[in-house]
């Protein structure tokens, strides 16, 4: 009997957490996602620039070795 109560309480708690997570996003959450997306895009841009600079440096070294 006591185990059933514990299991029921755990199931209700899980359901409550699930329903709370389904709430509509507020302005802070939307702003946070926008910042995350901007930082991610900036990081990708920097990675691309780094790769291009590395390729250019490698090409310059190969040309200098000839």
PDB file with one MODEL, atoms N, CA, C and O in Angstrom:
MODEL        1
ATOM      1  N   UNK A   1       0.825  -1.192   0.000  1.00  0.00           N
ATOM      2  CA  UNK A   1       0.000   0.000   0.000  1.00  0.00           C
ATOM      3  C   UNK A   1       0.865   1.251   0.000  1.00  0.00           C
ATOM      4  O   UNK A   1       0.596   2.204  -0.731  1.00  0.00           O
ATOM      5  N   UNK A   2       1.907   1.238   0.827  1.00  0.00           N
ATOM      6  CA  UNK A   2       2.787   2.394   0.917  1.00  0.00           C
ATOM      7  C   UNK A   2       3.555   2.596  -0.392  1.00  0.00           C
ATOM      8  O   UNK A   2       3.802   3.728  -0.808  1.00  0.00           O
ATOM      9  N   UNK A   3       3.927   1.489  -1.033  1.00  0.00           N
ATOM     10  CA  UNK A   3       4.621   1.573  -2.313  1.00  0.00           C
ATOM     11  C   UNK A   3       3.735   2.156  -3.394  1.00  0.00           C
ATOM     12  O   UNK A   3       4.211   2.881  -4.268  1.00  0.00           O
ATOM     13  N   UNK A   4       2.452   1.845  -3.341  1.00  0.00           N
ATOM     14  CA  UNK A   4       1.502   2.374  -4.315  1.00  0.00           C
ATOM     15  C   UNK A   4       1.363   3.882  -4.166  1.00  0.00           C
ATOM     16  O   UNK A   4       1.284   4.607  -5.157  1.00  0.00           O
ATOM     17  N   UNK A   5       1.332   4.343  -2.933  1.00  0.00           N
ATOM     18  CA  UNK A   5       1.241   5.790  -2.698  1.00  0.00           C
ATOM     19  C   UNK A   5       2.483   6.503  -3.218  1.00  0.00           C
ATOM     20  O   UNK A   5       2.393   7.568  -3.828  1.00  0.00           O
ATOM     21  N   UNK A   6       3.635   5.906  -2.971  1.00  0.00           N
ATOM     22  CA  UNK A   6       4.885   6.503  -3.435  1.00  0.00           C
ATOM     23  C   UNK A   6       4.911   6.566  -4.959  1.00  0.00           C
ATOM     24  O   UNK A   6       5.287   7.583  -5.543  1.00  0.00           O
ATOM     25  N   UNK A   7       4.509   5.474  -5.590  1.00  0.00           N
ATOM     26  CA  UNK A   7       4.478   5.426  -7.048  1.00  0.00           C
ATOM     27  C   UNK A   7       3.485   6.438  -7.608  1.00  0.00           C
ATOM     28  O   UNK A   7       3.774   7.110  -8.598  1.00  0.00           O
ATOM     29  N   UNK A   8       2.334   6.548  -6.991  1.00  0.00           N
ATOM     30  CA  UNK A   8       1.330   7.517  -7.431  1.00  0.00           C
ATOM     31  C   UNK A   8       1.839   8.945  -7.270  1.00  0.00           C
ATOM     32  O   UNK A   8       1.648   9.780  -8.154  1.00  0.00           O
ATOM     33  N   UNK A   9       2.484   9.223  -6.148  1.00  0.00           N
ATOM     34  CA  UNK A   9       3.028  10.562  -5.916  1.00  0.00           C
ATOM     35  C   UNK A   9       4.110  10.889  -6.938  1.00  0.00           C
ATOM     36  O   UNK A   9       4.173  12.010  -7.442  1.00  0.00           O
ATOM     37  N   UNK A  10       4.959   9.915  -7.243  1.00  0.00           N
ATOM     38  CA  UNK A  10       6.013  10.136  -8.232  1.00  0.00           C
ATOM     39  C   UNK A  10       5.418  10.383  -9.614  1.00  0.00           C
ATOM     40  O   UNK A  10       5.892  11.250 -10.349  1.00  0.00           O
ATOM     41  N   UNK A  11       4.386   9.627  -9.969  1.00  0.00           N
ATOM     42  CA  UNK A  11       3.742   9.806 -11.271  1.00  0.00           C
ATOM     43  C   UNK A  11       3.077  11.173 -11.368  1.00  0.00           C
ATOM     44  O   UNK A  11       3.156  11.830 -12.406  1.00  0.00           O
ATOM     45  N   UNK A  12       2.426  11.600 -10.301  1.00  0.00           N
ATOM     46  CA  UNK A  12       1.793  12.923 -10.308  1.00  0.00           C
ATOM     47  C   UNK A  12       2.829  14.040 -10.387  1.00  0.00           C
ATOM     48  O   UNK A  12       2.617  15.044 -11.066  1.00  0.00           O
ATOM     49  N   UNK A  13       3.944  13.860  -9.695  1.00  0.00           N
ATOM     50  CA  UNK A  13       5.006  14.865  -9.760  1.00  0.00           C
ATOM     51  C   UNK A  13       5.574  14.951 -11.172  1.00  0.00           C
ATOM     52  O   UNK A  13       5.819  16.046 -11.680  1.00  0.00           O
ATOM     53  N   UNK A  14       5.784  13.801 -11.805  1.00  0.00           N
ATOM     54  CA  UNK A  14       6.298  13.792 -13.177  1.00  0.00           C
ATOM     55  C   UNK A  14       5.307  14.453 -14.126  1.00  0.00           C
ATOM     56  O   UNK A  14       5.706  15.202 -15.019  1.00  0.00           O
ATOM     57  N   UNK A  15       4.033  14.184 -13.941  1.00  0.00           N
ATOM     58  CA  UNK A  15       3.005  14.803 -14.778  1.00  0.00           C
ATOM     59  C   UNK A  15       2.976  16.313 -14.582  1.00  0.00           C
ATOM     60  O   UNK A  15       2.850  17.066 -15.548  1.00  0.00           O
ATOM     61  N   UNK A  16       3.092  16.752 -13.342  1.00  0.00           N
ATOM     62  CA  UNK A  16       3.087  18.190 -13.060  1.00  0.00           C
ATOM     63  C   UNK A  16       4.282  18.873 -13.711  1.00  0.00           C
ATOM     64  O   UNK A  16       4.147  19.960 -14.272  1.00  0.00           O
ATOM     65  N   UNK A  17       5.449  18.241 -13.640  1.00  0.00           N
ATOM     66  CA  UNK A  17       6.642  18.825 -14.269  1.00  0.00           C
ATOM     67  C   UNK A  17       6.499  18.866 -15.784  1.00  0.00           C
ATOM     68  O   UNK A  17       6.910  19.832 -16.427  1.00  0.00           O
ATOM     69  N   UNK A  18       5.921  17.824 -16.344  1.00  0.00           N
ATOM     70  CA  UNK A  18       5.717  17.784 -17.793  1.00  0.00           C
ATOM     71  C   UNK A  18       4.771  18.888 -18.240  1.00  0.00           C
ATOM     72  O   UNK A  18       5.029  19.573 -19.230  1.00  0.00           O
ATOM     73  N   UNK A  19       3.685  19.057 -17.515  1.00  0.00           N
ATOM     74  CA  UNK A  19       2.728  20.103 -17.881  1.00  0.00           C
ATOM     75  C   UNK A  19       3.313  21.494 -17.684  1.00  0.00           C
ATOM     76  O   UNK A  19       3.017  22.404 -18.458  1.00  0.00           O
ATOM     77  N   UNK A  20       4.130  21.669 -16.672  1.00  0.00           N
ATOM     78  CA  UNK A  20       4.763  22.969 -16.441  1.00  0.00           C
ATOM     79  C   UNK A  20       5.734  23.298 -17.565  1.00  0.00           C
ATOM     80  O   UNK A  20       5.897  24.464 -17.924  1.00  0.00           O
ATOM     81  N   UNK A  21       6.373  22.286 -18.118  1.00  0.00           N
ATOM     82  CA  UNK A  21       7.330  22.504 -19.200  1.00  0.00           C
ATOM     83  C   UNK A  21       6.632  22.863 -20.506  1.00  0.00           C
ATOM     84  O   UNK A  21       7.279  23.369 -21.423  1.00  0.00           O
ATOM     85  N   UNK A  22       5.355  22.618 -20.613  1.00  0.00           N
ATOM     86  CA  UNK A  22       4.612  22.897 -21.842  1.00  0.00           C
ATOM     87  C   UNK A  22       4.095  24.329 -21.910  1.00  0.00           C
ATOM     88  O   UNK A  22       3.450  24.706 -22.889  1.00  0.00           O
ATOM     89  N   UNK A  23       4.363  25.113 -20.906  1.00  0.00           N
ATOM     90  CA  UNK A  23       3.885  26.491 -20.926  1.00  0.00           C
ATOM     91  C   UNK A  23       4.490  27.243 -22.098  1.00  0.00           C
ATOM     92  O   UNK A  23       5.570  26.907 -22.584  1.00  0.00           O
ATOM     93  N   UNK A  24       3.783  28.257 -22.538  1.00  0.00           N
ATOM     94  CA  UNK A  24       4.280  29.097 -23.621  1.00  0.00           C
ATOM     95  C   UNK A  24       5.494  29.871 -23.138  1.00  0.00           C
ATOM     96  O   UNK A  24       5.557  30.306 -21.988  1.00  0.00           O
ATOM     97  N   UNK A  25       6.458  30.035 -24.037  1.00  0.00           N
ATOM     98  CA  UNK A  25       7.684  30.747 -23.681  1.00  0.00           C
ATOM     99  C   UNK A  25       7.392  32.214 -23.410  1.00  0.00           C
ATOM    100  O   UNK A  25       6.579  32.840 -24.090  1.00  0.00           O
ATOM    101  N   UNK A  26       8.055  32.736 -22.425  1.00  0.00           N
ATOM    102  CA  UNK A  26       7.934  34.146 -22.119  1.00  0.00           C
ATOM    103  C   UNK A  26       8.979  34.944 -22.873  1.00  0.00           C
ATOM    104  O   UNK A  26       9.777  34.376 -23.618  1.00  0.00           O
ATOM    105  N   UNK A  27       8.982  36.256 -22.689  1.00  0.00           N
ATOM    106  CA  UNK A  27       9.934  37.103 -23.410  1.00  0.00           C
ATOM    107  C   UNK A  27      11.387  36.805 -23.052  1.00  0.00           C
ATOM    108  O   UNK A  27      12.265  36.921 -23.907  1.00  0.00           O
ATOM    109  N   UNK A  28      11.654  36.427 -21.817  1.00  0.00           N
ATOM    110  CA  UNK A  28      13.033  36.131 -21.431  1.00  0.00           C
ATOM    111  C   UNK A  28      13.543  34.879 -22.139  1.00  0.00           C
ATOM    112  O   UNK A  28      14.690  34.836 -22.583  1.00  0.00           O
ATOM    113  N   UNK A  29      12.696  33.868 -22.242  1.00  0.00           N
ATOM    114  CA  UNK A  29      13.103  32.648 -22.936  1.00  0.00           C
ATOM    115  C   UNK A  29      13.332  32.907 -24.417  1.00  0.00           C
ATOM    116  O   UNK A  29      14.288  32.400 -25.005  1.00  0.00           O
ATOM    117  N   UNK A  30      12.444  33.704 -25.019  1.00  0.00           N
ATOM    118  CA  UNK A  30      12.614  34.025 -26.449  1.00  0.00           C
ATOM    119  C   UNK A  30      13.877  34.840 -26.673  1.00  0.00           C
ATOM    120  O   UNK A  30      14.601  34.608 -27.640  1.00  0.00           O
ATOM    121  N   UNK A  31      14.147  35.791 -25.789  1.00  0.00           N
ATOM    122  CA  UNK A  31      15.364  36.597 -25.916  1.00  0.00           C
ATOM    123  C   UNK A  31      16.594  35.721 -25.730  1.00  0.00           C
ATOM    124  O   UNK A  31      17.586  35.880 -26.442  1.00  0.00           O
ATOM    125  N   UNK A  32      16.535  34.807 -24.783  1.00  0.00           N
ATOM    126  CA  UNK A  32      17.660  33.897 -24.561  1.00  0.00           C
ATOM    127  C   UNK A  32      17.939  33.037 -25.774  1.00  0.00           C
ATOM    128  O   UNK A  32      19.096  32.829 -26.139  1.00  0.00           O
ATOM    129  N   UNK A  33      16.888  32.535 -26.401  1.00  0.00           N
ATOM    130  CA  UNK A  33      17.073  31.733 -27.614  1.00  0.00           C
ATOM    131  C   UNK A  33      17.663  32.577 -28.737  1.00  0.00           C
ATOM    132  O   UNK A  33      18.517  32.103 -29.487  1.00  0.00           O
ATOM    133  N   UNK A  34      17.217  33.816 -28.855  1.00  0.00           N
ATOM    134  CA  UNK A  34      17.749  34.698 -29.897  1.00  0.00           C
ATOM    135  C   UNK A  34      19.233  34.949 -29.673  1.00  0.00           C
ATOM    136  O   UNK A  34      20.019  34.945 -30.620  1.00  0.00           O
ATOM    137  N   UNK A  35      19.615  35.167 -28.417  1.00  0.00           N
ATOM    138  CA  UNK A  35      21.032  35.375 -28.100  1.00  0.00           C
ATOM    139  C   UNK A  35      21.820  34.105 -28.406  1.00  0.00           C
ATOM    140  O   UNK A  35      22.901  34.176 -28.990  1.00  0.00           O
ATOM    141  N   UNK A  36      21.293  32.948 -28.019  1.00  0.00           N
ATOM    142  CA  UNK A  36      21.973  31.683 -28.303  1.00  0.00           C
ATOM    143  C   UNK A  36      22.184  31.494 -29.798  1.00  0.00           C
ATOM    144  O   UNK A  36      23.260  31.081 -30.232  1.00  0.00           O
ATOM    145  N   UNK A  37      21.152  31.797 -30.588  1.00  0.00           N
ATOM    146  CA  UNK A  37      21.270  31.657 -32.041  1.00  0.00           C
ATOM    147  C   UNK A  37      22.312  32.617 -32.603  1.00  0.00           C
ATOM    148  O   UNK A  37      23.098  32.238 -33.471  1.00  0.00           O
ATOM    149  N   UNK A  38      22.324  33.852 -32.119  1.00  0.00           N
ATOM    150  CA  UNK A  38      23.288  34.838 -32.608  1.00  0.00           C
ATOM    151  C   UNK A  38      24.711  34.421 -32.268  1.00  0.00           C
ATOM    152  O   UNK A  38      25.609  34.539 -33.102  1.00  0.00           O
ATOM    153  N   UNK A  39      24.920  33.939 -31.061  1.00  0.00           N
ATOM    154  CA  UNK A  39      26.260  33.503 -30.648  1.00  0.00           C
ATOM    155  C   UNK A  39      26.692  32.292 -31.464  1.00  0.00           C
ATOM    156  O   UNK A  39      27.853  32.187 -31.859  1.00  0.00           O
ATOM    157  N   UNK A  40      25.768  31.389 -31.712  1.00  0.00           N
ATOM    158  CA  UNK A  40      26.083  30.208 -32.507  1.00  0.00           C
ATOM    159  C   UNK A  40      26.479  30.586 -33.931  1.00  0.00           C
ATOM    160  O   UNK A  40      27.455  30.063 -34.468  1.00  0.00           O
ATOM    161  N   UNK A  41      25.723  31.493 -34.538  1.00  0.00           N
ATOM    162  CA  UNK A  41      26.044  31.940 -35.898  1.00  0.00           C
ATOM    163  C   UNK A  41      27.382  32.669 -35.934  1.00  0.00           C
ATOM    164  O   UNK A  41      28.159  32.497 -36.873  1.00  0.00           O
ATOM    165  N   UNK A  42      27.653  33.478 -34.920  1.00  0.00           N
ATOM    166  CA  UNK A  42      28.935  34.185 -34.866  1.00  0.00           C
ATOM    167  C   UNK A  42      30.080  33.189 -34.743  1.00  0.00           C
ATOM    168  O   UNK A  42      31.124  33.360 -35.372  1.00  0.00           O
ATOM    169  N   UNK A  43      29.891  32.162 -33.946  1.00  0.00           N
ATOM    170  CA  UNK A  43      30.913  31.129 -33.801  1.00  0.00           C
ATOM    171  C   UNK A  43      31.169  30.407 -35.108  1.00  0.00           C
ATOM    172  O   UNK A  43      32.318  30.130 -35.454  1.00  0.00           O
ATOM    173  N   UNK A  44      30.103  30.100 -35.839  1.00  0.00           N
ATOM    174  CA  UNK A  44      30.257  29.443 -37.135  1.00  0.00           C
ATOM    175  C   UNK A  44      31.004  30.346 -38.110  1.00  0.00           C
ATOM    176  O   UNK A  44      31.855  29.875 -38.865  1.00  0.00           O
ATOM    177  N   UNK A  45      30.693  31.630 -38.099  1.00  0.00           N
ATOM    178  CA  UNK A  45      31.372  32.583 -38.974  1.00  0.00           C
ATOM    179  C   UNK A  45      32.856  32.653 -38.641  1.00  0.00           C
ATOM    180  O   UNK A  45      33.699  32.687 -39.538  1.00  0.00           O
ATOM    181  N   UNK A  46      33.172  32.674 -37.358  1.00  0.00           N
ATOM    182  CA  UNK A  46      34.579  32.698 -36.949  1.00  0.00           C
ATOM    183  C   UNK A  46      35.293  31.413 -37.347  1.00  0.00           C
ATOM    184  O   UNK A  46      36.449  31.448 -37.771  1.00  0.00           O
ATOM    185  N   UNK A  47      34.613  30.281 -37.212  1.00  0.00           N
ATOM    186  CA  UNK A  47      35.213  29.011 -37.627  1.00  0.00           C
ATOM    187  C   UNK A  47      35.515  29.021 -39.120  1.00  0.00           C
ATOM    188  O   UNK A  47      36.583  28.581 -39.544  1.00  0.00           O
ATOM    189  N   UNK A  48      34.574  29.523 -39.917  1.00  0.00           N
ATOM    190  CA  UNK A  48      34.788  29.598 -41.363  1.00  0.00           C
ATOM    191  C   UNK A  48      35.960  30.515 -41.695  1.00  0.00           C
ATOM    192  O   UNK A  48      36.790  30.180 -42.540  1.00  0.00           O
ATOM    193  N   UNK A  49      36.033  31.664 -41.036  1.00  0.00           N
ATOM    194  CA  UNK A  49      37.127  32.607 -41.285  1.00  0.00           C
ATOM    195  C   UNK A  49      38.464  31.990 -40.894  1.00  0.00           C
ATOM    196  O   UNK A  49      39.461  32.159 -41.596  1.00  0.00           O
ATOM    197  N   UNK A  50      38.481  31.274 -39.772  1.00  0.00           N
ATOM    198  CA  UNK A  50      39.714  30.621 -39.333  1.00  0.00           C
ATOM    199  C   UNK A  50      40.159  29.577 -40.350  1.00  0.00           C
ATOM    200  O   UNK A  50      41.342  29.492 -40.680  1.00  0.00           O
ATOM    201  N   UNK A  51      39.214  28.785 -40.845  1.00  0.00           N
ATOM    202  CA  UNK A  51      39.546  27.755 -41.825  1.00  0.00           C
ATOM    203  C   UNK A  51      40.080  28.369 -43.114  1.00  0.00           C
ATOM    204  O   UNK A  51      41.040  27.861 -43.693  1.00  0.00           O
ATOM    205  N   UNK A  52      39.464  29.457 -43.563  1.00  0.00           N
ATOM    206  CA  UNK A  52      39.933  30.122 -44.782  1.00  0.00           C
ATOM    207  C   UNK A  52      41.323  30.714 -44.584  1.00  0.00           C
ATOM    208  O   UNK A  52      42.164  30.637 -45.480  1.00  0.00           O
ATOM    209  N   UNK A  53      41.566  31.300 -43.424  1.00  0.00           N
ATOM    210  CA  UNK A  53      42.886  31.868 -43.145  1.00  0.00           C
ATOM    211  C   UNK A  53      43.937  30.766 -43.097  1.00  0.00           C
ATOM    212  O   UNK A  53      45.047  30.945 -43.598  1.00  0.00           O
ATOM    213  N   UNK A  54      43.597  29.637 -42.500  1.00  0.00           N
ATOM    214  CA  UNK A  54      44.535  28.513 -42.433  1.00  0.00           C
ATOM    215  C   UNK A  54      44.850  28.004 -43.835  1.00  0.00           C
ATOM    216  O   UNK A  54      46.007  27.734 -44.158  1.00  0.00           O
ATOM    217  N   UNK A  55      43.813  27.874 -44.669  1.00  0.00           N
ATOM    218  CA  UNK A  55      44.029  27.419 -46.044  1.00  0.00           C
ATOM    219  C   UNK A  55      44.913  28.394 -46.812  1.00  0.00           C
ATOM    220  O   UNK A  55      45.807  27.975 -47.548  1.00  0.00           O
ATOM    221  N   UNK A  56      44.670  29.686 -46.645  1.00  0.00           N
ATOM    222  CA  UNK A  56      45.481  30.694 -47.333  1.00  0.00           C
ATOM    223  C   UNK A  56      46.926  30.635 -46.851  1.00  0.00           C
ATOM    224  O   UNK A  56      47.851  30.763 -47.654  1.00  0.00           O
ATOM    225  N   UNK A  57      47.128  30.445 -45.562  1.00  0.00           N
ATOM    226  CA  UNK A  57      48.484  30.349 -45.019  1.00  0.00           C
ATOM    227  C   UNK A  57      49.185  29.101 -45.540  1.00  0.00           C
ATOM    228  O   UNK A  57      50.366  29.149 -45.885  1.00  0.00           O
ATOM    229  N   UNK A  58      48.467  27.993 -45.597  1.00  0.00           N
ATOM    230  CA  UNK A  58      49.049  26.761 -46.141  1.00  0.00           C
ATOM    231  C   UNK A  58      49.438  26.941 -47.603  1.00  0.00           C
ATOM    232  O   UNK A  58      50.507  26.496 -48.022  1.00  0.00           O
ATOM    233  N   UNK A  59      48.570  27.597 -48.385  1.00  0.00           N
ATOM    234  CA  UNK A  59      48.881  27.850 -49.792  1.00  0.00           C
ATOM    235  C   UNK A  59      50.101  28.751 -49.926  1.00  0.00           C
ATOM    236  O   UNK A  59      50.947  28.525 -50.791  1.00  0.00           O
ATOM    237  N   UNK A  60      50.198  29.767 -49.078  1.00  0.00           N
ATOM    238  CA  UNK A  60      51.343  30.676 -49.124  1.00  0.00           C
ATOM    239  C   UNK A  60      52.630  29.941 -48.780  1.00  0.00           C
ATOM    240  O   UNK A  60      53.666  30.185 -49.397  1.00  0.00           O
ATOM    241  N   UNK A  61      52.575  29.051 -47.809  1.00  0.00           N
ATOM    242  CA  UNK A  61      53.771  28.276 -47.440  1.00  0.00           C
ATOM    243  C   UNK A  61      54.206  27.368 -48.577  1.00  0.00           C
ATOM    244  O   UNK A  61      55.397  27.234 -48.855  1.00  0.00           O
ATOM    245  N   UNK A  62      53.221  26.737 -49.243  1.00  0.00           N
ATOM    246  CA  UNK A  62      53.544  25.861 -50.365  1.00  0.00           C
ATOM    247  C   UNK A  62      54.181  26.660 -51.494  1.00  0.00           C
ATOM    248  O   UNK A  62      55.127  26.193 -52.129  1.00  0.00           O
ATOM    249  N   UNK A  63      53.669  27.855 -51.748  1.00  0.00           N
ATOM    250  CA  UNK A  63      54.226  28.703 -52.807  1.00  0.00           C
ATOM    251  C   UNK A  63      55.631  29.155 -52.451  1.00  0.00           C
ATOM    252  O   UNK A  63      56.490  29.250 -53.328  1.00  0.00           O
ATOM    253  N   UNK A  64      55.877  29.432 -51.190  1.00  0.00           N
ATOM    254  CA  UNK A  64      57.200  29.889 -50.758  1.00  0.00           C
ATOM    255  C   UNK A  64      58.220  28.767 -50.825  1.00  0.00           C
ATOM    256  O   UNK A  64      59.406  29.030 -51.029  1.00  0.00           O
ATOM    257  N   UNK A  65      57.792  27.529 -50.660  1.00  0.00           N
ATOM    258  CA  UNK A  65      58.709  26.389 -50.682  1.00  0.00           C
ATOM    259  C   UNK A  65      59.152  26.040 -52.093  1.00  0.00           C
ATOM    260  O   UNK A  65      60.147  25.333 -52.256  1.00  0.00           O
ATOM    261  N   UNK A  66      58.459  26.503 -53.107  1.00  0.00           N
ATOM    262  CA  UNK A  66      58.799  26.158 -54.494  1.00  0.00           C
ATOM    263  C   UNK A  66      59.994  26.888 -54.983  1.00  0.00           C
ATOM    264  O   UNK A  66      60.403  26.705 -56.130  1.00  0.00           O
TER     265      UNK A  66
ENDMDL
END
